[in-house]
Amino acid sequence: MRKRFEKSSQKRGGERAEPAKMRTLPKPAGAETTNKTEANFAAKRFVNDLMIRGEAAKKSKKGKLPLRATHAIKRQNRDGTVEVERLRFKTF
């Protein structure tokens, strides 16, 4: 009868090696806020570009999106910004 091994390393008679531990460098002060502001700027830029290209539009009364649009406007905020939702991919 064959001997059953739980791990392949036991078959060879060895022990499993510990994974290498990586050292991380401390983040500079204010780095987290910089990343958040950059991400916020990128998100606003993306939505503005969608609006300019006409790829974001409101749904019709029947709930349909125009053919040229890929994103539906979910909500328009008081400050003029909009929240969009992707509904389809653009085919060229």
mmCIF file as gemmi writes it, N, C-alpha and C atoms, coordinates in Angstrom:
data_model
loop_
_atom_site.group_PDB
_atom_site.id
_atom_site.type_symbol
_atom_site.label_atom_id
_atom_site.label_alt_id
_atom_site.label_comp_id
_atom_site.label_asym_id
_atom_site.label_entity_id
_atom_site.label_seq_id
_atom_site.pdbx_PDB_ins_code
_atom_site.Cartn_x
_atom_site.Cartn_y
_atom_site.Cartn_z
_atom_site.occupancy
_atom_site.B_iso_or_equiv
_atom_site.pdbx_formal_charge
_atom_site.auth_seq_id
_atom_site.auth_asym_id
_atom_site.pdbx_PDB_model_num
ATOM 1 N N . MET Axp A 1 ? 0.829 -1.177 0 1 0 ? 1 A 1
ATOM 2 C CA . MET Axp A 1 ? 0 0 0 1 0 ? 1 A 1
ATOM 3 C C . MET Axp A 1 ? 0.88 1.25 0 1 0 ? 1 A 1
ATOM 4 N N . ARG Axp A 2 ? 0.468 2.245 -0.763 1 0 ? 2 A 1
ATOM 5 C CA . ARG Axp A 2 ? 1.258 3.475 -0.88 1 0 ? 2 A 1
ATOM 6 C C . ARG Axp A 2 ? 1.071 4.366 0.338 1 0 ? 2 A 1
ATOM 7 N N . LYS Axp A 3 ? 2.123 5.083 0.65 1 0 ? 3 A 1
ATOM 8 C CA . LYS Axp A 3 ? 2.082 6.037 1.745 1 0 ? 3 A 1
ATOM 9 C C . LYS Axp A 3 ? 1.518 7.355 1.218 1 0 ? 3 A 1
ATOM 10 N N . ARG Axp A 4 ? 0.545 7.903 1.922 1 0 ? 4 A 1
ATOM 11 C CA . ARG Axp A 4 ? -0.07 9.165 1.494 1 0 ? 4 A 1
ATOM 12 C C . ARG Axp A 4 ? 0.655 10.339 2.141 1 0 ? 4 A 1
ATOM 13 N N . PHE Axp A 5 ? 0.934 11.335 1.323 1 0 ? 5 A 1
ATOM 14 C CA . PHE Axp A 5 ? 1.602 12.539 1.797 1 0 ? 5 A 1
ATOM 15 C C . PHE Axp A 5 ? 0.628 13.702 1.693 1 0 ? 5 A 1
ATOM 16 N N . GLU Axp A 6 ? 0.653 14.565 2.691 1 0 ? 6 A 1
ATOM 17 C CA . GLU Axp A 6 ? -0.227 15.727 2.659 1 0 ? 6 A 1
ATOM 18 C C . GLU Axp A 6 ? 0.349 16.845 1.798 1 0 ? 6 A 1
ATOM 19 N N . LYS Axp A 7 ? 1.639 16.982 1.799 1 0 ? 7 A 1
ATOM 20 C CA . LYS Axp A 7 ? 2.281 18.035 1.02 1 0 ? 7 A 1
ATOM 21 C C . LYS Axp A 7 ? 3.342 17.409 0.136 1 0 ? 7 A 1
ATOM 22 N N . SER Axp A 8 ? 3.579 18.02 -0.988 1 0 ? 8 A 1
ATOM 23 C CA . SER Axp A 8 ? 4.588 17.47 -1.888 1 0 ? 8 A 1
ATOM 24 C C . SER Axp A 8 ? 5.984 17.577 -1.293 1 0 ? 8 A 1
ATOM 25 N N . SER Axp A 9 ? 6.205 18.551 -0.401 1 0 ? 9 A 1
ATOM 26 C CA . SER Axp A 9 ? 7.527 18.683 0.203 1 0 ? 9 A 1
ATOM 27 C C . SER Axp A 9 ? 7.799 17.541 1.172 1 0 ? 9 A 1
ATOM 28 N N . GLN Axp A 10 ? 6.741 16.962 1.751 1 0 ? 10 A 1
ATOM 29 C CA . GLN Axp A 10 ? 6.927 15.828 2.649 1 0 ? 10 A 1
ATOM 30 C C . GLN Axp A 10 ? 7.383 14.605 1.872 1 0 ? 10 A 1
ATOM 31 N N . LYS Axp A 11 ? 6.952 14.502 0.637 1 0 ? 11 A 1
ATOM 32 C CA . LYS Axp A 11 ? 7.336 13.376 -0.195 1 0 ? 11 A 1
ATOM 33 C C . LYS Axp A 11 ? 8.849 13.369 -0.386 1 0 ? 11 A 1
ATOM 34 N N . ARG Axp A 12 ? 9.407 14.554 -0.544 1 0 ? 12 A 1
ATOM 35 C CA . ARG Axp A 12 ? 10.841 14.662 -0.748 1 0 ? 12 A 1
ATOM 36 C C . ARG Axp A 12 ? 11.604 14.67 0.566 1 0 ? 12 A 1
ATOM 37 N N . GLY Axp A 13 ? 10.877 14.713 1.669 1 0 ? 13 A 1
ATOM 38 C CA . GLY Axp A 13 ? 11.526 14.674 2.968 1 0 ? 13 A 1
ATOM 39 C C . GLY Axp A 13 ? 11.984 16.029 3.467 1 0 ? 13 A 1
ATOM 40 N N . GLY Axp A 14 ? 11.596 17.1 2.808 1 0 ? 14 A 1
ATOM 41 C CA . GLY Axp A 14 ? 12.041 18.429 3.206 1 0 ? 14 A 1
ATOM 42 C C . GLY Axp A 14 ? 10.93 19.226 3.861 1 0 ? 14 A 1
ATOM 43 N N . GLU Axp A 15 ? 11.288 20.334 4.399 1 0 ? 15 A 1
ATOM 44 C CA . GLU Axp A 15 ? 10.322 21.247 4.992 1 0 ? 15 A 1
ATOM 45 C C . GLU Axp A 15 ? 10.041 22.371 4.009 1 0 ? 15 A 1
ATOM 46 N N . ARG Axp A 16 ? 8.873 22.939 4.138 1 0 ? 16 A 1
ATOM 47 C CA . ARG Axp A 16 ? 8.529 24.067 3.275 1 0 ? 16 A 1
ATOM 48 C C . ARG Axp A 16 ? 9.281 25.307 3.723 1 0 ? 16 A 1
ATOM 49 N N . ALA Axp A 17 ? 9.759 26.041 2.764 1 0 ? 17 A 1
ATOM 50 C CA . ALA Axp A 17 ? 10.48 27.276 3.069 1 0 ? 17 A 1
ATOM 51 C C . ALA Axp A 17 ? 9.485 28.373 3.401 1 0 ? 17 A 1
ATOM 52 N N . GLU Axp A 18 ? 9.882 29.248 4.29 1 0 ? 18 A 1
ATOM 53 C CA . GLU Axp A 18 ? 9.045 30.389 4.638 1 0 ? 18 A 1
ATOM 54 C C . GLU Axp A 18 ? 9.071 31.388 3.486 1 0 ? 18 A 1
ATOM 55 N N . PRO Axp A 19 ? 7.948 32.015 3.187 1 0 ? 19 A 1
ATOM 56 C CA . PRO Axp A 19 ? 7.958 33.011 2.115 1 0 ? 19 A 1
ATOM 57 C C . PRO Axp A 19 ? 8.818 34.214 2.509 1 0 ? 19 A 1
ATOM 58 N N . ALA Axp A 20 ? 9.406 34.822 1.52 1 0 ? 20 A 1
ATOM 59 C CA . ALA Axp A 20 ? 10.26 35.984 1.767 1 0 ? 20 A 1
ATOM 60 C C . ALA Axp A 20 ? 9.415 37.151 2.252 1 0 ? 20 A 1
ATOM 61 N N . LYS Axp A 21 ? 9.918 37.855 3.228 1 0 ? 21 A 1
ATOM 62 C CA . LYS Axp A 21 ? 9.201 39.004 3.765 1 0 ? 21 A 1
ATOM 63 C C . LYS Axp A 21 ? 9.76 40.263 3.129 1 0 ? 21 A 1
ATOM 64 N N . MET Axp A 22 ? 8.855 41.112 2.679 1 0 ? 22 A 1
ATOM 65 C CA . MET Axp A 22 ? 9.274 42.347 2.026 1 0 ? 22 A 1
ATOM 66 C C . MET Axp A 22 ? 9.214 43.486 3.028 1 0 ? 22 A 1
ATOM 67 N N . ARG Axp A 23 ? 10.201 44.329 2.955 1 0 ? 23 A 1
ATOM 68 C CA . ARG Axp A 23 ? 10.195 45.52 3.791 1 0 ? 23 A 1
ATOM 69 C C . ARG Axp A 23 ? 9.506 46.636 3.024 1 0 ? 23 A 1
ATOM 70 N N . THR Axp A 24 ? 8.707 47.388 3.715 1 0 ? 24 A 1
ATOM 71 C CA . THR Axp A 24 ? 8.052 48.524 3.08 1 0 ? 24 A 1
ATOM 72 C C . THR Axp A 24 ? 8.646 49.808 3.645 1 0 ? 24 A 1
ATOM 73 N N . LEU Axp A 25 ? 8.81 50.76 2.786 1 0 ? 25 A 1
ATOM 74 C CA . LEU Axp A 25 ? 9.337 52.048 3.202 1 0 ? 25 A 1
ATOM 75 C C . LEU Axp A 25 ? 8.211 52.891 3.766 1 0 ? 25 A 1
ATOM 76 N N . PRO Axp A 26 ? 8.496 53.715 4.755 1 0 ? 26 A 1
ATOM 77 C CA . PRO Axp A 26 ? 7.446 54.581 5.29 1 0 ? 26 A 1
ATOM 78 C C . PRO Axp A 26 ? 7.018 55.598 4.24 1 0 ? 26 A 1
ATOM 79 N N . LYS Axp A 27 ? 5.727 55.897 4.239 1 0 ? 27 A 1
ATOM 80 C CA . LYS Axp A 27 ? 5.204 56.872 3.281 1 0 ? 27 A 1
ATOM 81 C C . LYS Axp A 27 ? 5.508 58.285 3.771 1 0 ? 27 A 1
ATOM 82 N N . PRO Axp A 28 ? 5.826 59.184 2.869 1 0 ? 28 A 1
ATOM 83 C CA . PRO Axp A 28 ? 6.068 60.562 3.288 1 0 ? 28 A 1
ATOM 84 C C . PRO Axp A 28 ? 4.776 61.201 3.786 1 0 ? 28 A 1
ATOM 85 N N . ALA Axp A 29 ? 4.934 62.179 4.642 1 0 ? 29 A 1
ATOM 86 C CA . ALA Axp A 29 ? 3.773 62.864 5.203 1 0 ? 29 A 1
ATOM 87 C C . ALA Axp A 29 ? 2.965 63.526 4.091 1 0 ? 29 A 1
ATOM 88 N N . GLY Axp A 30 ? 1.662 63.344 4.121 1 0 ? 30 A 1
ATOM 89 C CA . GLY Axp A 30 ? 0.783 63.953 3.128 1 0 ? 30 A 1
ATOM 90 C C . GLY Axp A 30 ? 0.633 63.153 1.856 1 0 ? 30 A 1
ATOM 91 N N . ALA Axp A 31 ? 1.252 61.999 1.762 1 0 ? 31 A 1
ATOM 92 C CA . ALA Axp A 31 ? 1.175 61.196 0.533 1 0 ? 31 A 1
ATOM 93 C C . ALA Axp A 31 ? -0.224 60.646 0.326 1 0 ? 31 A 1
ATOM 94 N N . GLU Axp A 32 ? -0.888 60.284 1.421 1 0 ? 32 A 1
ATOM 95 C CA . GLU Axp A 32 ? -2.228 59.71 1.307 1 0 ? 32 A 1
ATOM 96 C C . GLU Axp A 32 ? -3.219 60.745 0.79 1 0 ? 32 A 1
ATOM 97 N N . THR Axp A 33 ? -3.128 61.971 1.274 1 0 ? 33 A 1
ATOM 98 C CA . THR Axp A 33 ? -4.044 63.01 0.806 1 0 ? 33 A 1
ATOM 99 C C . THR Axp A 33 ? -3.756 63.369 -0.642 1 0 ? 33 A 1
ATOM 100 N N . THR Axp A 34 ? -2.492 63.305 -1.051 1 0 ? 34 A 1
ATOM 101 C CA . THR Axp A 34 ? -2.143 63.601 -2.443 1 0 ? 34 A 1
ATOM 102 C C . THR Axp A 34 ? -2.771 62.57 -3.367 1 0 ? 34 A 1
ATOM 103 N N . ASN Axp A 35 ? -2.706 61.297 -2.995 1 0 ? 35 A 1
ATOM 104 C CA . ASN Axp A 35 ? -3.299 60.251 -3.817 1 0 ? 35 A 1
ATOM 105 C C . ASN Axp A 35 ? -4.81 60.414 -3.91 1 0 ? 35 A 1
ATOM 106 N N . LYS Axp A 36 ? -5.451 60.816 -2.811 1 0 ? 36 A 1
ATOM 107 C CA . LYS Axp A 36 ? -6.9 61.013 -2.824 1 0 ? 36 A 1
ATOM 108 C C . LYS Axp A 36 ? -7.282 62.185 -3.717 1 0 ? 36 A 1
ATOM 109 N N . THR Axp A 37 ? -6.52 63.264 -3.637 1 0 ? 37 A 1
ATOM 110 C CA . THR Axp A 37 ? -6.857 64.423 -4.462 1 0 ? 37 A 1
ATOM 111 C C . THR Axp A 37 ? -6.593 64.129 -5.935 1 0 ? 37 A 1
ATOM 112 N N . GLU Axp A 38 ? -5.528 63.363 -6.22 1 0 ? 38 A 1
ATOM 113 C CA . GLU Axp A 38 ? -5.257 62.986 -7.607 1 0 ? 38 A 1
ATOM 114 C C . GLU Axp A 38 ? -6.357 62.083 -8.146 1 0 ? 38 A 1
ATOM 115 N N . ALA Axp A 39 ? -6.827 61.148 -7.327 1 0 ? 39 A 1
ATOM 116 C CA . ALA Axp A 39 ? -7.894 60.243 -7.753 1 0 ? 39 A 1
ATOM 117 C C . ALA Axp A 39 ? -9.192 61.014 -7.959 1 0 ? 39 A 1
ATOM 118 N N . ASN Axp A 40 ? -9.467 61.97 -7.081 1 0 ? 40 A 1
ATOM 119 C CA . ASN Axp A 40 ? -10.67 62.781 -7.202 1 0 ? 40 A 1
ATOM 120 C C . ASN Axp A 40 ? -10.607 63.627 -8.474 1 0 ? 40 A 1
ATOM 121 N N . PHE Axp A 41 ? -9.455 64.204 -8.747 1 0 ? 41 A 1
ATOM 122 C CA . PHE Axp A 41 ? -9.28 65 -9.958 1 0 ? 41 A 1
ATOM 123 C C . PHE Axp A 41 ? -9.458 64.131 -11.2 1 0 ? 41 A 1
ATOM 124 N N . ALA Axp A 42 ? -8.887 62.924 -11.174 1 0 ? 42 A 1
ATOM 125 C CA . ALA Axp A 42 ? -8.992 62.018 -12.321 1 0 ? 42 A 1
ATOM 126 C C . ALA Axp A 42 ? -10.439 61.602 -12.555 1 0 ? 42 A 1
ATOM 127 N N . ALA Axp A 43 ? -11.187 61.363 -11.489 1 0 ? 43 A 1
ATOM 128 C CA . ALA Axp A 43 ? -12.589 60.968 -11.63 1 0 ? 43 A 1
ATOM 129 C C . ALA Axp A 43 ? -13.412 62.108 -12.229 1 0 ? 43 A 1
ATOM 130 N N . LYS Axp A 44 ? -13.179 63.326 -11.747 1 0 ? 44 A 1
ATOM 131 C CA . LYS Axp A 44 ? -13.907 64.48 -12.291 1 0 ? 44 A 1
ATOM 132 C C . LYS Axp A 44 ? -13.562 64.699 -13.762 1 0 ? 44 A 1
ATOM 133 N N . ARG Axp A 45 ? -12.298 64.554 -14.081 1 0 ? 45 A 1
ATOM 134 C CA . ARG Axp A 45 ? -11.854 64.726 -15.467 1 0 ? 45 A 1
ATOM 135 C C . ARG Axp A 45 ? -12.501 63.686 -16.376 1 0 ? 45 A 1
ATOM 136 N N . PHE Axp A 46 ? -12.57 62.439 -15.91 1 0 ? 46 A 1
ATOM 137 C CA . PHE Axp A 46 ? -13.176 61.363 -16.689 1 0 ? 46 A 1
ATOM 138 C C . PHE Axp A 46 ? -14.646 61.659 -16.98 1 0 ? 46 A 1
ATOM 139 N N . VAL Axp A 47 ? -15.386 62.077 -15.969 1 0 ? 47 A 1
ATOM 140 C CA . VAL Axp A 47 ? -16.813 62.369 -16.149 1 0 ? 47 A 1
ATOM 141 C C . VAL Axp A 47 ? -16.995 63.571 -17.066 1 0 ? 47 A 1
ATOM 142 N N . ASN Axp A 48 ? -16.175 64.603 -16.901 1 0 ? 48 A 1
ATOM 143 C CA . ASN Axp A 48 ? -16.273 65.774 -17.781 1 0 ? 48 A 1
ATOM 144 C C . ASN Axp A 48 ? -15.985 65.401 -19.229 1 0 ? 48 A 1
ATOM 145 N N . ASP Axp A 49 ? -14.992 64.55 -19.449 1 0 ? 49 A 1
ATOM 146 C CA . ASP Axp A 49 ? -14.683 64.105 -20.811 1 0 ? 49 A 1
ATOM 147 C C . ASP Axp A 49 ? -15.832 63.3 -21.406 1 0 ? 49 A 1
ATOM 148 N N . LEU Axp A 50 ? -16.496 62.485 -20.59 1 0 ? 50 A 1
ATOM 149 C CA . LEU Axp A 50 ? -17.671 61.744 -21.068 1 0 ? 50 A 1
ATOM 150 C C . LEU Axp A 50 ? -18.767 62.702 -21.523 1 0 ? 50 A 1
ATOM 151 N N . MET Axp A 51 ? -18.971 63.741 -20.746 1 0 ? 51 A 1
ATOM 152 C CA . MET Axp A 51 ? -20.017 64.712 -21.078 1 0 ? 51 A 1
ATOM 153 C C . MET Axp A 51 ? -19.669 65.455 -22.371 1 0 ? 51 A 1
ATOM 154 N N . ILE Axp A 52 ? -18.421 65.838 -22.533 1 0 ? 52 A 1
ATOM 155 C CA . ILE Axp A 52 ? -18.001 66.577 -23.726 1 0 ? 52 A 1
ATOM 156 C C . ILE Axp A 52 ? -18.155 65.72 -24.978 1 0 ? 52 A 1
ATOM 157 N N . ARG Axp A 53 ? -17.76 64.458 -24.895 1 0 ? 53 A 1
ATOM 158 C CA . ARG Axp A 53 ? -17.843 63.558 -26.054 1 0 ? 53 A 1
ATOM 159 C C . ARG Axp A 53 ? -19.266 63.069 -26.319 1 0 ? 53 A 1
ATOM 160 N N . GLY Axp A 54 ? -20.18 63.322 -25.396 1 0 ? 54 A 1
ATOM 161 C CA . GLY Axp A 54 ? -21.558 62.877 -25.578 1 0 ? 54 A 1
ATOM 162 C C . GLY Axp A 54 ? -21.765 61.413 -25.226 1 0 ? 54 A 1
ATOM 163 N N . GLU Axp A 55 ? -20.837 60.845 -24.484 1 0 ? 55 A 1
ATOM 164 C CA . GLU Axp A 55 ? -20.957 59.442 -24.102 1 0 ? 55 A 1
ATOM 165 C C . GLU Axp A 55 ? -21.739 59.26 -22.811 1 0 ? 55 A 1
ATOM 166 N N . ALA Axp A 56 ? -22.079 60.342 -22.139 1 0 ? 56 A 1
ATOM 167 C CA . ALA Axp A 56 ? -22.927 60.289 -20.954 1 0 ? 56 A 1
ATOM 168 C C . ALA Axp A 56 ? -24.195 61.072 -21.265 1 0 ? 56 A 1
ATOM 169 N N . ALA Axp A 57 ? -25.333 60.452 -21.034 1 0 ? 57 A 1
ATOM 170 C CA . ALA Axp A 57 ? -26.608 61.108 -21.333 1 0 ? 57 A 1
ATOM 171 C C . ALA Axp A 57 ? -27.665 60.618 -20.355 1 0 ? 57 A 1
ATOM 172 N N . LYS Axp A 58 ? -28.734 61.401 -20.246 1 0 ? 58 A 1
ATOM 173 C CA . LYS Axp A 58 ? -29.855 60.993 -19.402 1 0 ? 58 A 1
ATOM 174 C C . LYS Axp A 58 ? -30.708 59.984 -20.152 1 0 ? 58 A 1
ATOM 175 N N . LYS Axp A 59 ? -31.347 59.115 -19.404 1 0 ? 59 A 1
ATOM 176 C CA . LYS Axp A 59 ? -32.251 58.14 -20.016 1 0 ? 59 A 1
ATOM 177 C C . LYS Axp A 59 ? -33.526 58.85 -20.459 1 0 ? 59 A 1
ATOM 178 N N . SER Axp A 60 ? -34.167 58.299 -21.475 1 0 ? 60 A 1
ATOM 179 C CA . SER Axp A 60 ? -35.428 58.873 -21.951 1 0 ? 60 A 1
ATOM 180 C C . SER Axp A 60 ? -36.549 58.516 -20.971 1 0 ? 60 A 1
ATOM 181 N N . LYS Axp A 61 ? -37.737 59.007 -21.254 1 0 ? 61 A 1
ATOM 182 C CA . LYS Axp A 61 ? -38.877 58.706 -20.386 1 0 ? 61 A 1
ATOM 183 C C . LYS Axp A 61 ? -39.192 57.216 -20.368 1 0 ? 61 A 1
ATOM 184 N N . LYS Axp A 62 ? -38.861 56.538 -21.465 1 0 ? 62 A 1
ATOM 185 C CA . LYS Axp A 62 ? -39.08 55.092 -21.533 1 0 ? 62 A 1
ATOM 186 C C . LYS Axp A 62 ? -37.951 54.313 -20.857 1 0 ? 62 A 1
ATOM 187 N N . GLY Axp A 63 ? -36.93 55.013 -20.4 1 0 ? 63 A 1
ATOM 188 C CA . GLY Axp A 63 ? -35.815 54.368 -19.72 1 0 ? 63 A 1
ATOM 189 C C . GLY Axp A 63 ? -34.709 53.9 -20.64 1 0 ? 63 A 1
ATOM 190 N N . LYS Axp A 64 ? -34.721 54.391 -21.883 1 0 ? 64 A 1
ATOM 191 C CA . LYS Axp A 64 ? -33.697 53.976 -22.842 1 0 ? 64 A 1
ATOM 192 C C . LYS Axp A 64 ? -32.611 55.033 -22.942 1 0 ? 64 A 1
ATOM 193 N N . LEU Axp A 65 ? -31.428 54.563 -23.281 1 0 ? 65 A 1
ATOM 194 C CA . LEU Axp A 65 ? -30.266 55.425 -23.436 1 0 ? 65 A 1
ATOM 195 C C . LEU Axp A 65 ? -30.037 55.68 -24.919 1 0 ? 65 A 1
ATOM 196 N N . PRO Axp A 66 ? -29.654 56.909 -25.317 1 0 ? 66 A 1
ATOM 197 C CA . PRO Axp A 66 ? -29.353 57.157 -26.732 1 0 ? 66 A 1
ATOM 198 C C . PRO Axp A 66 ? -28.242 56.226 -27.226 1 0 ? 66 A 1
ATOM 199 N N . LEU Axp A 67 ? -28.233 55.933 -28.519 1 0 ? 67 A 1
ATOM 200 C CA . LEU Axp A 67 ? -27.279 54.978 -29.069 1 0 ? 67 A 1
ATOM 201 C C . LEU Axp A 67 ? -25.826 55.405 -28.901 1 0 ? 67 A 1
ATOM 202 N N . ARG Axp A 68 ? -25.545 56.687 -28.963 1 0 ? 68 A 1
ATOM 203 C CA . ARG Axp A 68 ? -24.161 57.15 -28.869 1 0 ? 68 A 1
ATOM 204 C C . ARG Axp A 68 ? -23.627 57.099 -27.434 1 0 ? 68 A 1
ATOM 205 N N . ALA Axp A 69 ? -24.504 56.991 -26.459 1 0 ? 69 A 1
ATOM 206 C CA . ALA Axp A 69 ? -24.098 57.055 -25.049 1 0 ? 69 A 1
ATOM 207 C C . ALA Axp A 69 ? -23.694 55.688 -24.507 1 0 ? 69 A 1
ATOM 208 N N . THR Axp A 70 ? -22.685 55.7 -23.668 1 0 ? 70 A 1
ATOM 209 C CA . THR Axp A 70 ? -22.241 54.481 -22.994 1 0 ? 70 A 1
ATOM 210 C C . THR Axp A 70 ? -22.51 54.542 -21.499 1 0 ? 70 A 1
ATOM 211 N N . HIS Axp A 71 ? -22.696 55.746 -20.98 1 0 ? 71 A 1
ATOM 212 C CA . HIS Axp A 71 ? -22.934 55.947 -19.554 1 0 ? 71 A 1
ATOM 213 C C . HIS Axp A 71 ? -24.248 56.707 -19.357 1 0 ? 71 A 1
ATOM 214 N N . ALA Axp A 72 ? -24.985 56.327 -18.322 1 0 ? 72 A 1
ATOM 215 C CA . ALA Axp A 72 ? -26.22 57.031 -17.971 1 0 ? 72 A 1
ATOM 216 C C . ALA Axp A 72 ? -25.936 57.962 -16.798 1 0 ? 72 A 1
ATOM 217 N N . ILE Axp A 73 ? -26.524 59.122 -16.842 1 0 ? 73 A 1
ATOM 218 C CA . ILE Axp A 73 ? -26.378 60.064 -15.737 1 0 ? 73 A 1
ATOM 219 C C . ILE Axp A 73 ? -27.337 59.627 -14.639 1 0 ? 73 A 1
ATOM 220 N N . LYS Axp A 74 ? -26.775 59.25 -13.5 1 0 ? 74 A 1
ATOM 221 C CA . LYS Axp A 74 ? -27.588 58.796 -12.38 1 0 ? 74 A 1
ATOM 222 C C . LYS Axp A 74 ? -28.156 59.964 -11.597 1 0 ? 74 A 1
ATOM 223 N N . ARG Axp A 75 ? -27.282 60.951 -11.319 1 0 ? 75 A 1
ATOM 224 C CA . ARG Axp A 75 ? -27.705 62.068 -10.487 1 0 ? 75 A 1
ATOM 225 C C . ARG Axp A 75 ? -26.9 63.297 -10.847 1 0 ? 75 A 1
ATOM 226 N N . GLN Axp A 76 ? -27.566 64.432 -10.838 1 0 ? 76 A 1
ATOM 227 C CA . GLN Axp A 76 ? -26.877 65.696 -11.067 1 0 ? 76 A 1
ATOM 228 C C . GLN Axp A 76 ? -26.881 66.464 -9.749 1 0 ? 76 A 1
ATOM 229 N N . ASN Axp A 77 ? -25.698 66.783 -9.261 1 0 ? 77 A 1
ATOM 230 C CA . ASN Axp A 77 ? -25.561 67.471 -7.978 1 0 ? 77 A 1
ATOM 231 C C . ASN Axp A 77 ? -25.814 68.962 -8.132 1 0 ? 77 A 1
ATOM 232 N N . ARG Axp A 78 ? -26.023 69.627 -7.027 1 0 ? 78 A 1
ATOM 233 C CA . ARG Axp A 78 ? -26.316 71.062 -7.057 1 0 ? 78 A 1
ATOM 234 C C . ARG Axp A 78 ? -25.147 71.891 -7.572 1 0 ? 78 A 1
ATOM 235 N N . ASP Axp A 79 ? -23.931 71.391 -7.357 1 0 ? 79 A 1
ATOM 236 C CA . ASP Axp A 79 ? -22.761 72.144 -7.815 1 0 ? 79 A 1
ATOM 237 C C . ASP Axp A 79 ? -22.467 71.931 -9.293 1 0 ? 79 A 1
ATOM 238 N N . GLY Axp A 80 ? -23.299 71.165 -9.986 1 0 ? 80 A 1
ATOM 239 C CA . GLY Axp A 80 ? -23.139 70.965 -11.421 1 0 ? 80 A 1
ATOM 240 C C . GLY Axp A 80 ? -22.443 69.674 -11.801 1 0 ? 80 A 1
ATOM 241 N N . THR Axp A 81 ? -21.864 68.99 -10.83 1 0 ? 81 A 1
ATOM 242 C CA . THR Axp A 81 ? -21.216 67.713 -11.127 1 0 ? 81 A 1
ATOM 243 C C . THR Axp A 81 ? -22.271 66.625 -11.282 1 0 ? 81 A 1
ATOM 244 N N . VAL Axp A 82 ? -21.912 65.578 -11.996 1 0 ? 82 A 1
ATOM 245 C CA . VAL Axp A 82 ? -22.856 64.486 -12.213 1 0 ? 82 A 1
ATOM 246 C C . VAL Axp A 82 ? -22.228 63.16 -11.799 1 0 ? 82 A 1
ATOM 247 N N . GLU Axp A 83 ? -23.083 62.209 -11.469 1 0 ? 83 A 1
ATOM 248 C CA . GLU Axp A 83 ? -22.658 60.841 -11.196 1 0 ? 83 A 1
ATOM 249 C C . GLU Axp A 83 ? -23.147 59.99 -12.352 1 0 ? 83 A 1
ATOM 250 N N . VAL Axp A 84 ? -22.253 59.169 -12.891 1 0 ? 84 A 1
ATOM 251 C CA . VAL Axp A 84 ? -22.6 58.36 -14.054 1 0 ? 84 A 1
ATOM 252 C C . VAL Axp A 84 ? -22.499 56.878 -13.721 1 0 ? 84 A 1
ATOM 253 N N . GLU Axp A 85 ? -23.188 56.084 -14.541 1 0 ? 85 A 1
ATOM 254 C CA . GLU Axp A 85 ? -23.168 54.633 -14.41 1 0 ? 85 A 1
ATOM 255 C C . GLU Axp A 85 ? -22.949 54.044 -15.792 1 0 ? 85 A 1
ATOM 256 N N . ARG Axp A 86 ? -22.001 53.141 -15.903 1 0 ? 86 A 1
ATOM 257 C CA . ARG Axp A 86 ? -21.716 52.526 -17.206 1 0 ? 86 A 1
ATOM 258 C C . ARG Axp A 86 ? -22.796 51.493 -17.508 1 0 ? 86 A 1
ATOM 259 N N . LEU Axp A 87 ? -23.375 51.604 -18.706 1 0 ? 87 A 1
ATOM 260 C CA . LEU Axp A 87 ? -24.421 50.668 -19.101 1 0 ? 87 A 1
ATOM 261 C C . LEU Axp A 87 ? -24.029 49.81 -20.286 1 0 ? 87 A 1
ATOM 262 N N . ARG Axp A 88 ? -23.145 50.303 -21.127 1 0 ? 88 A 1
ATOM 263 C CA . ARG Axp A 88 ? -22.727 49.507 -22.289 1 0 ? 88 A 1
ATOM 264 C C . ARG Axp A 88 ? -21.338 49.914 -22.727 1 0 ? 88 A 1
ATOM 265 N N . PHE Axp A 89 ? -20.742 49.02 -23.518 1 0 ? 89 A 1
ATOM 266 C CA . PHE Axp A 89 ? -19.434 49.293 -24.087 1 0 ? 89 A 1
ATOM 267 C C . PHE Axp A 89 ? -19.614 49.825 -25.496 1 0 ? 89 A 1
ATOM 268 N N . LYS Axp A 90 ? -18.693 50.634 -25.928 1 0 ? 90 A 1
ATOM 269 C CA . LYS Axp A 90 ? -18.766 51.218 -27.258 1 0 ? 90 A 1
ATOM 270 C C . LYS Axp A 90 ? -18.143 50.264 -28.267 1 0 ? 90 A 1
ATOM 271 N N . THR Axp A 91 ? -18.853 50.015 -29.338 1 0 ? 91 A 1
ATOM 272 C CA . THR Axp A 91 ? -18.311 49.189 -30.416 1 0 ? 91 A 1
ATOM 273 C C . THR Axp A 91 ? -17.985 50.094 -31.584 1 0 ? 91 A 1
ATOM 274 N N . PHE Axp A 92 ? -16.824 49.917 -32.14 1 0 ? 92 A 1
ATOM 275 C CA . PHE Axp A 92 ? -16.386 50.777 -33.235 1 0 ? 92 A 1
ATOM 276 C C . PHE Axp A 92 ? -16.659 50.126 -34.551 1 0 ? 92 A 1
